[in-house]
Amino acid sequence: MSDIKRLEVGPRMSQAVIHGGLVYLAGQVGNPGDTVTNQTQTILERIDALLEQAGSNKSRILQTTIWMDDMKDFAEMNKVWDAWVDPANPPARATGEAKLAAPEYKVEIIVIAALA
């Protein structure tokens, strides 16, 4: 389908899908075993790169879902998030606790953004 563009396509999923003026990012994770701070920093850098590749940026994020393996780390993740998020354009956001794909992952972030 020509009206759907996929970025960084793999055998299981694409890292981003562009359709209808929106970009949907797959759940992004950091390096397994890193701290919550380092995983969150890595994830947000990856989100910046994917949004740029798609023709968008963090000021265009509409919705974010954050999964954490343990909500005790909520403040640590938020410290990194708060330094990164565009304060003039914060997205709608939900954060919850869930078992992630492997116990070495502490944070996973999913984003939907408008194209620029």
N, CA, C and O atoms as a Tinker XYZ file with bonds, in Angstrom:
   464  protein
     1  N      0.843000   -1.179000    0.000000    73     2
     2  CA     0.000000    0.000000    0.000000    64     1     3
     3  C      0.886000    1.239000    0.000000    63     2     4     5
     4  O      1.716000    1.418000    0.891000    81     3
     5  N      0.710000    2.073000   -0.982000    73     3     6
     6  CA     1.568000    3.229000   -1.148000    64     5     7
     7  C      1.283000    4.333000   -0.122000    63     6     8     9
     8  O      2.128000    5.204000    0.084000    81     7
     9  N      0.114000    4.313000    0.523000    73     7    10
    10  CA    -0.191000    5.354000    1.489000    64     9    11
    11  C      0.332000    5.022000    2.890000    63    10    12    13
    12  O      0.133000    5.796000    3.826000    81    11
    13  N      0.990000    3.886000    3.032000    73    11    14
    14  CA     1.602000    3.487000    4.295000    64    13    15
    15  C      3.101000    3.349000    4.070000    63    14    16    17
    16  O      3.540000    2.642000    3.164000    81    15
    17  N      3.881000    4.031000    4.904000    73    15    18
    18  CA     5.338000    3.943000    4.818000    64    17    19
    19  C      5.853000    3.319000    6.108000    63    18    20    21
    20  O      5.436000    3.698000    7.202000    81    19
    21  N      6.753000    2.369000    5.971000    73    19    22
    22  CA     7.322000    1.679000    7.127000    64    21    23
    23  C      8.822000    1.965000    7.187000    63    22    24    25
    24  O      9.509000    1.940000    6.166000    81    23
    25  N      9.319000    2.235000    8.392000    73    23    26
    26  CA    10.739000    2.527000    8.604000    64    25    27
    27  C     11.376000    1.415000    9.427000    63    26    28    29
    28  O     10.774000    0.874000   10.355000    81    27
    29  N     12.604000    1.094000    9.059000    73    27    30
    30  CA    13.375000    0.068000    9.761000    64    29    31
    31  C     12.554000   -1.216000    9.925000    63    30    32    33
    32  O     12.267000   -1.676000   11.030000    81    31
    33  N     12.199000   -1.758000    8.774000    73    31    34
    34  CA    11.361000   -2.958000    8.722000    64    33    35
    35  C     12.183000   -4.191000    9.072000    63    34    36    37
    36  O     13.273000   -4.394000    8.537000    81    35
    37  N     11.664000   -4.997000    9.955000    73    35    38
    38  CA    12.293000   -6.254000   10.333000    64    37    39
    39  C     11.330000   -7.401000   10.082000    63    38    40    41
    40  O     10.216000   -7.184000    9.604000    81    39
    41  N     11.745000   -8.607000   10.398000    73    39    42
    42  CA    10.886000   -9.762000   10.137000    64    41    43
    43  C      9.650000   -9.802000   11.035000    63    42    44    45
    44  O      8.644000  -10.413000   10.673000    81    43
    45  N      9.716000   -9.162000   12.194000    73    43    46
    46  CA     8.603000   -9.205000   13.144000    64    45    47
    47  C      7.811000   -7.903000   13.183000    63    46    48    49
    48  O      6.598000   -7.912000   13.391000    81    47
    49  N      8.501000   -6.786000   12.983000    73    47    50
    50  CA     7.830000   -5.493000   13.105000    64    49    51
    51  C      8.650000   -4.399000   12.442000    63    50    52    53
    52  O      9.826000   -4.579000   12.127000    81    51
    53  N      7.998000   -3.263000   12.239000    73    51    54
    54  CA     8.666000   -2.047000   11.788000    64    53    55
    55  C      8.883000   -1.173000   13.010000    63    54    56    57
    56  O      8.085000   -1.206000   13.947000    81    55
    57  N      9.954000   -0.394000   13.011000    73    55    58
    58  CA    10.199000    0.509000   14.133000    64    57    59
    59  C      9.283000    1.731000   14.083000    63    58    60    61
    60  O      9.020000    2.358000   15.109000    81    59
    61  N      8.798000    2.067000   12.883000    73    59    62
    62  CA     7.850000    3.175000   12.737000    64    61    63
    63  C      6.968000    2.909000   11.528000    63    62    64    65
    64  O      7.406000    2.331000   10.533000    81    63
    65  N      5.717000    3.344000   11.634000    73    63    66
    66  CA     4.773000    3.255000   10.526000    64    65    67
    67  C      4.134000    4.627000   10.374000    63    66    68    69
    68  O      3.646000    5.211000   11.342000    81    67
    69  N      4.144000    5.136000    9.138000    73    67    70
    70  CA     3.589000    6.451000    8.835000    64    69    71
    71  C      2.329000    6.255000    8.007000    63    70    72    73
    72  O      2.337000    5.558000    6.993000    81    71
    73  N      1.236000    6.886000    8.459000    73    71    74
    74  CA    -0.029000    6.773000    7.743000    64    73    75
    75  C     -0.958000    7.903000    8.198000    63    74    76    77
    76  O     -1.032000    8.221000    9.385000    81    75
    77  N     -1.648000    8.488000    7.259000    73    75    78
    78  CA    -2.670000    9.472000    7.590000    64    77    79
    79  C     -2.168000   10.667000    8.386000    63    78    80    81
    80  O     -2.881000   11.188000    9.243000    81    79
    81  N     -0.942000   11.106000    8.105000    73    79    82
    82  CA    -0.399000   12.265000    8.789000    64    81    83
    83  C      0.129000   11.977000   10.185000    63    82    84    85
    84  O      0.474000   12.899000   10.924000    81    83
    85  N      0.192000   10.693000   10.551000    73    83    86
    86  CA     0.689000   10.296000   11.865000    64    85    87
    87  C      1.850000    9.323000   11.728000    63    86    88    89
    88  O      1.970000    8.614000   10.729000    81    87
    89  N      2.695000    9.302000   12.739000    73    87    90
    90  CA     3.757000    8.308000   12.813000    64    89    91
    91  C      3.575000    7.539000   14.121000    63    90    92    93
    92  O      3.459000    8.122000   15.199000    81    91
    93  N      3.553000    6.226000   13.993000    73    91    94
    94  CA     3.391000    5.315000   15.118000    64    93    95
    95  C      4.728000    4.625000   15.350000    63    94    96    97
    96  O      5.240000    3.954000   14.454000    81    95
    97  N      5.298000    4.781000   16.537000    73    95    98
    98  CA     6.558000    4.115000   16.835000    64    97    99
    99  C      6.296000    2.822000   17.587000    63    98   100   101
   100  O      5.404000    2.742000   18.431000    81    99
   101  N      7.089000    1.815000   17.264000    73    99   102
   102  CA     7.068000    0.579000   18.039000    64   101   103
   103  C      7.590000    0.895000   19.434000    63   102   104   105
   104  O      8.235000    1.923000   19.637000    81   103
   105  N      7.320000    0.034000   20.380000    73   103   106
   106  CA     7.849000    0.205000   21.724000    64   105   107
   107  C      9.368000    0.237000   21.682000    63   106   108   109
   108  O     10.001000   -0.671000   21.144000    81   107
   109  N      9.945000    1.276000   22.246000    73   107   110
   110  CA    11.398000    1.446000   22.245000    64   109   111
   111  C     11.950000    1.079000   23.614000    63   110   112   113
   112  O     11.398000    1.461000   24.645000    81   111
   113  N     13.043000    0.335000   23.608000    73   111   114
   114  CA    13.700000   -0.078000   24.847000    64   113   115
   115  C     15.159000    0.338000   24.797000    63   114   116   117
   116  O     15.709000    0.598000   23.727000    81   115
   117  N     15.779000    0.396000   25.969000    73   115   118
   118  CA    17.186000    0.751000   26.067000    64   117   119
   119  C     18.058000   -0.483000   26.033000    63   118   120   121
   120  O     17.621000   -1.553000   25.609000    81   119
   121  N     19.277000   -0.334000   26.476000    73   119   122
   122  CA    20.216000   -1.454000   26.510000    64   121   123
   123  C     19.920000   -2.332000   27.725000    63   122   124   125
   124  O     19.855000   -1.836000   28.849000    81   123
   125  N     19.741000   -3.630000   27.501000    73   123   126
   126  CA    19.419000   -4.525000   28.608000    64   125   127
   127  C     20.460000   -4.436000   29.717000    63   126   128   129
   128  O     21.664000   -4.440000   29.462000    81   127
   129  N     19.975000   -4.357000   30.948000    73   127   130
   130  CA    20.876000   -4.323000   32.088000    64   129   131
   131  C     21.314000   -2.937000   32.513000    63   130   132   133
   132  O     21.832000   -2.775000   33.618000    81   131
   133  N     21.121000   -1.912000   31.657000    73   131   134
   134  CA    21.440000   -0.537000   32.046000    64   133   135
   135  C     20.493000   -0.072000   33.146000    63   134   136   137
   136  O     19.457000   -0.692000   33.387000    81   135
   137  N     20.851000    1.011000   33.803000    73   135   138
   138  CA    19.982000    1.605000   34.814000    64   137   139
   139  C     18.724000    2.169000   34.159000    63   138   140   141
   140  O     18.671000    2.331000   32.939000    81   139
   141  N     17.725000    2.463000   34.965000    73   139   142
   142  CA    16.514000    3.103000   34.459000    64   141   143
   143  C     16.864000    4.430000   33.789000    63   142   144   145
   144  O     16.337000    4.743000   32.722000    81   143
   145  N     17.743000    5.205000   34.406000    73   143   146
   146  CA    18.167000    6.481000   33.829000    64   145   147
   147  C     18.784000    6.280000   32.454000    63   146   148   149
   148  O     18.398000    6.950000   31.496000    81   147
   149  N     19.737000    5.364000   32.350000    73   147   150
   150  CA    20.413000    5.140000   31.065000    64   149   151
   151  C     19.472000    4.557000   30.029000    63   150   152   153
   152  O     19.523000    4.953000   28.864000    81   151
   153  N     18.611000    3.622000   30.424000    73   151   154
   154  CA    17.655000    3.069000   29.463000    64   153   155
   155  C     16.720000    4.157000   28.957000    63   154   156   157
   156  O     16.439000    4.222000   27.760000    81   155
   157  N     16.238000    5.006000   29.846000    73   155   158
   158  CA    15.329000    6.073000   29.430000    64   157   159
   159  C     16.031000    7.046000   28.487000    63   158   160   161
   160  O     15.452000    7.449000   27.478000    81   159
   161  N     17.266000    7.427000   28.797000    73   159   162
   162  CA    18.023000    8.316000   27.908000    64   161   163
   163  C     18.194000    7.703000   26.522000    63   162   164   165
   164  O     18.001000    8.382000   25.513000    81   163
   165  N     18.553000    6.427000   26.472000    73   163   166
   166  CA    18.728000    5.730000   25.197000    64   165   167
   167  C     17.421000    5.691000   24.414000    63   166   168   169
   168  O     17.408000    5.934000   23.208000    81   167
   169  N     16.336000    5.387000   25.094000    73   167   170
   170  CA    15.021000    5.324000   24.442000    64   169   171
   171  C     14.654000    6.684000   23.854000    63   170   172   173
   172  O     14.210000    6.761000   22.709000    81   171
   173  N     14.833000    7.741000   24.614000    73   171   174
   174  CA    14.451000    9.066000   24.132000    64   173   175
   175  C     15.326000    9.523000   22.968000    63   174   176   177
   176  O     14.842000   10.201000   22.062000    81   175
   177  N     16.591000    9.164000   22.982000    73   175   178
   178  CA    17.460000    9.436000   21.828000    64   177   179
   179  C     16.960000    8.683000   20.598000    63   178   180   181
   180  O     16.952000    9.223000   19.492000    81   179
   181  N     16.549000    7.453000   20.795000    73   179   182
   182  CA    16.026000    6.629000   19.690000    64   181   183
   183  C     14.717000    7.215000   19.159000    63   182   184   185
   184  O     14.491000    7.244000   17.949000    81   183
   185  N     13.864000    7.678000   20.061000    73   183   186
   186  CA    12.609000    8.306000   19.647000    64   185   187
   187  C     12.903000    9.557000   18.823000    63   186   188   189
   188  O     12.293000    9.759000   17.773000    81   187
   189  N     13.826000   10.395000   19.283000    73   187   190
   190  CA    14.216000   11.585000   18.510000    64   189   191
   191  C     14.655000   11.200000   17.101000    63   190   192   193
   192  O     14.244000   11.830000   16.127000    81   191
   193  N     15.490000   10.166000   16.992000    73   191   194
   194  CA    16.022000    9.743000   15.689000    64   193   195
   195  C     14.913000    9.206000   14.783000    63   194   196   197
   196  O     14.859000    9.543000   13.600000    81   195
   197  N     14.035000    8.378000   15.333000    73   195   198
   198  CA    12.936000    7.830000   14.519000    64   197   199
   199  C     11.972000    8.920000   14.081000    63   198   200   201
   200  O     11.521000    8.922000   12.936000    81   199
   201  N     11.649000    9.843000   14.974000    73   199   202
   202  CA    10.753000   10.929000   14.591000    64   201   203
   203  C     11.378000   11.802000   13.507000    63   202   204   205
   204  O     10.692000   12.212000   12.571000    81   203
   205  N     12.660000   12.085000   13.623000    73   203   206
   206  CA    13.343000   12.870000   12.585000    64   205   207
   207  C     13.301000   12.134000   11.248000    63   206   208   209
   208  O     13.020000   12.735000   10.211000    81   207
   209  N     13.579000   10.845000   11.277000    73   207   210
   210  CA    13.553000   10.038000   10.058000    64   209   211
   211  C     12.159000   10.047000    9.421000    63   210   212   213
   212  O     12.029000    9.995000    8.198000    81   211
   213  N     11.131000   10.113000   10.253000    73   211   214
   214  CA     9.749000   10.104000    9.761000    64   213   215
   215  C      9.286000   11.487000    9.296000    63   214   216   217
   216  O      8.279000   11.599000    8.596000    81   215
   217  N     10.016000   12.543000    9.682000    73   215   218
   218  CA     9.601000   13.898000    9.327000    64   217   219
   219  C      8.807000   14.566000   10.440000    63   218   220   221
   220  O      7.902000   15.356000   10.172000    81   219
   221  N      9.141000   14.252000   11.683000    73   219   222
   222  CA     8.454000   14.826000   12.824000    64   221   223
   223  C      9.484000   15.150000   13.903000    63   222   224   225
   224  O     10.688000   15.083000   13.654000    81   223
   225  N      9.018000   15.501000   15.093000    73   223   226
   226  CA     9.903000   15.757000   16.229000    64   225   227
   227  C      9.099000   15.679000   17.513000    63   226   228   229
   228  O      7.878000   15.528000   17.482000    81   227
   229  N      9.794000   15.782000   18.654000    73   227   230
   230  CA     9.121000   15.576000   19.935000    64   229   231
   231  C      8.045000   16.614000   20.237000    63   230   232   233
   232  O      7.160000   16.348000   21.051000    81   231
   233  N      8.093000   17.775000   19.616000    73   231   234
   234  CA     7.042000   18.769000   19.840000    64   233   235
   235  C      5.727000   18.355000   19.184000    63   234   236   237
   236  O      4.685000   18.955000   19.447000    81   235
   237  N      5.772000   17.336000   18.337000    73   235   238
   238  CA     4.591000   16.857000   17.602000    64   237   239
   239  C      4.016000   15.570000   18.203000    63   238   240   241
   240  O      3.065000   15.009000   17.660000    81   239
   241  N      4.584000   15.097000   19.318000    73   239   242
   242  CA     4.075000   13.876000   19.949000    64   241   243
   243  C      2.682000   14.133000   20.510000    63   242   244   245
   244  O      2.457000   15.098000   21.241000    81   243
   245  N      1.758000   13.258000   20.156000    73   243   246
   246  CA     0.378000   13.374000   20.611000    64   245   247
   247  C      0.122000   12.522000   21.852000    63   246   248   249
   248  O     -0.528000   12.957000   22.802000    81   247
   249  N      0.650000   11.294000   21.820000    73   247   250
   250  CA     0.382000   10.354000   22.901000    64   249   251
   251  C      1.604000    9.490000   23.161000    63   250   252   253
   252  O      2.298000    9.071000   22.234000    81   251
   253  N      1.852000    9.234000   24.430000    73   251   254
   254  CA     2.948000    8.373000   24.842000    64   253   255
   255  C      2.439000    7.380000   25.878000    63   254   256   257
   256  O      1.710000    7.742000   26.802000    81   255
   257  N      2.834000    6.128000   25.709000    73   255   258
   258  CA     2.572000    5.104000   26.712000    64   257   259
   259  C      3.915000    4.615000   27.211000    63   258   260   261
   260  O      4.776000    4.222000   26.424000    81   259
   261  N      4.090000    4.643000   28.516000    73   259   262
   262  CA     5.342000    4.208000   29.126000    64   261   263
   263  C      5.051000    2.990000   29.993000    63   262   264   265
   264  O      4.197000    3.033000   30.879000    81   263
   265  N      5.766000    1.914000   29.730000    73   263   266
   266  CA     5.693000    0.712000   30.560000    64   265   267
   267  C      6.970000    0.620000   31.372000    63   266   268   269
   268  O      8.068000    0.814000   30.849000    81   267
   269  N      6.819000    0.324000   32.640000    73   267   270
   270  CA     7.961000    0.146000   33.534000    64   269   271
   271  C      7.854000   -1.225000   34.193000    63   270   272   273
   272  O      6.755000   -1.696000   34.485000    81   271
   273  N      8.995000   -1.859000   34.424000    73   271   274
   274  CA     8.927000   -3.171000   35.079000    64   273   275
   275  C      8.640000   -3.033000   36.567000    63   274   276   277
   276  O      8.197000   -3.990000   37.202000    81   275
   277  N      8.890000   -1.840000   37.135000    73   275   278
   278  CA     8.629000   -1.613000   38.553000    64   277   279
   279  C      8.364000   -0.125000   38.774000    63   278   280   281
   280  O      9.232000    0.704000   38.498000    81   279
   281  N      7.188000    0.217000   39.264000    73   279   282
   282  CA     6.828000    1.623000   39.454000    64   281   283
   283  C      7.666000    2.306000   40.534000    63   282   284   285
   284  O      7.589000    3.525000   40.681000    81   283
   285  N      8.450000    1.565000   41.280000    73   283   286
   286  CA     9.347000    2.196000   42.260000    64   285   287
   287  C     10.369000    3.083000   41.555000    63   286   288   289
   288  O     10.952000    3.971000   42.177000    81   287
   289  N     10.588000    2.848000   40.260000    73   287   290
   290  CA    11.547000    3.619000   39.466000    64   289   291
   291  C     10.903000    4.794000   38.724000    63   290   292   293
   292  O     11.546000    5.434000   37.892000    81   291
   293  N      9.636000    5.071000   39.027000    73   291   294
   294  CA     8.874000    6.114000   38.339000    64   293   295
   295  C      9.578000    7.477000   38.410000    63   294   296   297
   296  O      9.706000    8.152000   37.388000    81   295
   297  N     10.028000    7.886000   39.583000    73   295   298
   298  CA    10.678000    9.195000   39.742000    64   297   299
   299  C     11.985000    9.260000   38.954000    63   298   300   301
   300  O     12.300000   10.294000   38.365000    81   299
   301  N     12.745000    8.167000   38.940000    73   299   302
   302  CA    14.013000    8.137000   38.197000    64   301   303
   303  C     13.762000    8.311000   36.706000    63   302   304   305
   304  O     14.464000    9.073000   36.041000    81   303
   305  N     12.756000    7.601000   36.173000    73   303   306
   306  CA    12.420000    7.741000   34.757000    64   305   307
   307  C     11.925000    9.150000   34.471000    63   306   308   309
   308  O     12.316000    9.753000   33.471000    81   307
   309  N     11.058000    9.688000   35.350000    73   307   310
   310  CA    10.496000   11.024000   35.134000    64   309   311
   311  C     11.555000   12.112000   35.141000    63   310   312   313
   312  O     11.397000   13.119000   34.450000    81   311
   313  N     12.622000   11.943000   35.895000    73   311   314
   314  CA    13.695000   12.936000   35.913000    64   313   315
   315  C     14.295000   13.086000   34.513000    63   314   316   317
   316  O     14.561000   14.202000   34.066000    81   315
   317  N     14.504000   11.980000   33.834000    73   315   318
   318  CA    15.041000   12.003000   32.466000    64   317   319
   319  C     13.977000   12.533000   31.504000    63   318   320   321
   320  O     14.263000   13.379000   30.656000    81   319
   321  N     12.762000   12.035000   31.639000    73   319   322
   322  CA    11.650000   12.477000   30.780000    64   321   323
   323  C     11.458000   13.986000   30.872000    63   322   324   325
   324  O     11.361000   14.665000   29.850000    81   323
   325  N     11.404000   14.514000   32.097000    73   323   326
   326  CA    11.142000   15.936000   32.299000    64   325   327
   327  C     12.218000   16.819000   31.682000    63   326   328   329
   328  O     11.918000   17.922000   31.224000    81   327
   329  N     13.456000   16.358000   31.662000    73   327   330
   330  CA    14.544000   17.115000   31.037000    64   329   331
   331  C     14.454000   17.066000   29.512000    63   330   332   333
   332  O     15.004000   17.933000   28.834000    81   331
   333  N     13.771000   16.067000   28.974000    73   331   334
   334  CA    13.704000   15.855000   27.522000    64   333   335
   335  C     12.441000   16.417000   26.888000    63   334   336   337
   336  O     12.514000   17.019000   25.816000    81   335
   337  N     11.298000   16.241000   27.512000    73   335   338
   338  CA    10.017000   16.573000   26.888000    64   337   339
   339  C      9.945000   18.066000   26.570000    63   338   340   341
   340  O     10.489000   18.890000   27.304000    81   339
   341  N      9.271000   18.406000   25.475000    73   339   342
   342  CA     9.063000   19.798000   25.091000    64   341   343
   343  C      8.033000   20.399000   26.056000    63   342   344   345
   344  O      6.857000   20.040000   25.993000    81   343
   345  N      8.451000   21.305000   26.947000    73   343   346
   346  CA     7.520000   21.813000   27.963000    64   345   347
   347  C      6.352000   22.605000   27.380000    63   346   348   349
   348  O      5.313000   22.734000   28.027000    81   347
   349  N      6.510000   23.132000   26.175000    73   347   350
   350  CA     5.424000   23.865000   25.527000    64   349   351
   351  C      4.431000   22.938000   24.843000    63   350   352   353
   352  O      3.317000   23.347000   24.514000    81   351
   353  N      4.837000   21.680000   24.626000    73   351   354
   354  CA     3.998000   20.736000   23.878000    64   353   355
   355  C      4.030000   19.335000   24.496000    63   354   356   357
   356  O      4.334000   18.372000   23.792000    81   355
   357  N      3.727000   19.196000   25.782000    73   355   358
   358  CA     3.763000   17.856000   26.361000    64   357   359
   359  C      2.619000   17.003000   25.814000    63   358   360   361
   360  O      1.507000   17.498000   25.630000    81   359
   361  N      2.890000   15.719000   25.553000    73   359   362
   362  CA     1.845000   14.855000   25.010000    64   361   363
   363  C      0.904000   14.345000   26.103000    63   362   364   365
   364  O      1.189000   14.465000   27.295000    81   363
   365  N     -0.209000   13.783000   25.676000    73   363   366
   366  CA    -1.004000   12.974000   26.586000    64   365   367
   367  C     -0.130000   11.763000   26.928000    63   366   368   369
   368  O      0.589000   11.253000   26.069000    81   367
   369  N     -0.194000   11.302000   28.191000    73   367   370
   370  CA     0.731000   10.249000   28.589000    64   369   371
   371  C      0.093000    9.341000   29.621000    63   370   372   373
   372  O     -0.655000    9.786000   30.492000    81   371
   373  N      0.401000    8.066000   29.506000    73   371   374
   374  CA     0.020000    7.086000   30.515000    64   373   375
   375  C      1.256000    6.279000   30.865000    63   374   376   377
   376  O      2.084000    5.988000   30.002000    81   375
   377  N      1.378000    5.918000   32.144000    73   375   378
   378  CA     2.498000    5.098000   32.596000    64   377   379
   379  C      1.938000    3.968000   33.438000    63   378   380   381
   380  O      1.094000    4.185000   34.308000    81   379
   381  N      2.417000    2.758000   33.172000    73   379   382
   382  CA     1.960000    1.609000   33.936000    64   381   383
   383  C      3.083000    0.626000   34.168000    63   382   384   385
   384  O      4.168000    0.746000   33.598000    81   383
   385  N      2.807000   -0.343000   35.009000    73   383   386
   386  CA     3.772000   -1.389000   35.333000    64   385   387
   387  C      3.383000   -2.662000   34.601000    63   386   388   389
   388  O      2.215000   -3.049000   34.581000    81   387
   389  N      4.380000   -3.310000   33.999000    73   387   390
   390  CA     4.131000   -4.543000   33.266000    64   389   391
   391  C      5.419000   -5.353000   33.188000    63   390   392   393
   392  O      6.515000   -4.802000   33.289000    81   391
   393  N      5.282000   -6.649000   33.010000    73   391   394
   394  CA     6.450000   -7.465000   32.699000    64   393   395
   395  C      6.848000   -7.143000   31.268000    63   394   396   397
   396  O      6.023000   -7.213000   30.357000    81   395
   397  N      8.107000   -6.794000   31.073000    73   395   398
   398  CA     8.589000   -6.468000   29.733000    64   397   399
   399  C      9.166000   -7.722000   29.086000    63   398   400   401
   400  O      9.169000   -8.789000   29.700000    81   399
   401  N      9.648000   -7.603000   27.868000    73   399   402
   402  CA    10.077000   -8.769000   27.083000    64   401   403
   403  C     11.167000   -9.591000   27.761000    63   402   404   405
   404  O     11.240000  -10.805000   27.570000    81   403
   405  N     12.007000   -8.939000   28.544000    73   403   406
   406  CA    13.064000   -9.630000   29.281000    64   405   407
   407  C     13.282000   -8.874000   30.587000    63   406   408   409
   408  O     13.074000   -7.662000   30.635000    81   407
   409  N     13.694000   -9.562000   31.638000    73   407   410
   410  CA    13.853000   -8.887000   32.934000    64   409   411
   411  C     14.929000   -7.803000   32.950000    63   410   412   413
   412  O     14.947000   -6.974000   33.860000    81   411
   413  N     15.821000   -7.793000   31.968000    73   411   414
   414  CA    16.874000   -6.766000   31.890000    64   413   415
   415  C     16.352000   -5.427000   31.393000    63   414   416   417
   416  O     17.030000   -4.407000   31.515000    81   415
   417  N     15.133000   -5.432000   30.826000    73   415   418
   418  CA    14.516000   -4.187000   30.379000    64   417   419
   419  C     13.739000   -3.583000   31.538000    63   418   420   421
   420  O     12.986000   -4.278000   32.221000    81   419
   421  N     13.925000   -2.293000   31.755000    73   419   422
   422  CA    13.263000   -1.586000   32.853000    64   421   423
   423  C     12.175000   -0.634000   32.370000    63   422   424   425
   424  O     11.233000   -0.337000   33.104000    81   423
   425  N     12.308000   -0.152000   31.119000    73   423   426
   426  CA    11.406000    0.866000   30.573000    64   425   427
   427  C     11.152000    0.561000   29.097000    63   426   428   429
   428  O     12.059000    0.152000   28.373000    81   427
   429  N      9.914000    0.765000   28.664000    73   427   430
   430  CA     9.565000    0.706000   27.239000    64   429   431
   431  C      8.630000    1.878000   26.967000    63   430   432   433
   432  O      7.685000    2.117000   27.719000    81   431
   433  N      8.901000    2.611000   25.878000    73   431   434
   434  CA     8.093000    3.789000   25.555000    64   433   435
   435  C      7.547000    3.665000   24.141000    63   434   436   437
   436  O      8.270000    3.346000   23.197000    81   435
   437  N      6.243000    3.929000   24.022000    73   435   438
   438  CA     5.514000    3.858000   22.754000    64   437   439
   439  C      5.014000    5.270000   22.456000    63   438   440   441
   440  O      4.534000    5.960000   23.355000    81   439
   441  N      5.125000    5.706000   21.190000    73   439   442
   442  CA     4.798000    7.078000   20.819000    64   441   443
   443  C      3.926000    7.105000   19.569000    63   442   444   445
   444  O      4.112000    6.316000   18.643000    81   443
   445  N      2.973000    8.031000   19.566000    73   443   446
   446  CA     2.229000    8.407000   18.358000    64   445   447
   447  C      2.439000    9.903000   18.191000    63   446   448   449
   448  O      2.229000   10.673000   19.128000    81   447
   449  N      2.855000   10.316000   16.995000    73   447   450
   450  CA     3.128000   11.740000   16.740000    64   449   451
   451  C      2.537000   12.159000   15.402000    63   450   452   453
   452  O      2.347000   11.343000   14.501000    81   451
   453  N      2.254000   13.451000   15.298000    73   451   454
   454  CA     1.824000   14.035000   14.036000    64   453   455
   455  C      3.064000   14.341000   13.196000    63   454   456   457
   456  O      4.124000   14.668000   13.730000    81   455
   457  N      2.915000   14.231000   11.884000    73   455   458
   458  CA     4.009000   14.628000   11.012000    64   457   459
   459  C      4.132000   16.149000   11.011000    63   458   460   461
   460  O      3.164000   16.862000   11.277000    81   459
   461  N      5.322000   16.629000   10.713000    73   459   462
   462  CA     5.556000   18.094000   10.705000    64   461   463
   463  C      4.934000   18.699000    9.459000    63   462   464
   464  O      5.013000   19.910000    9.255000    81   463
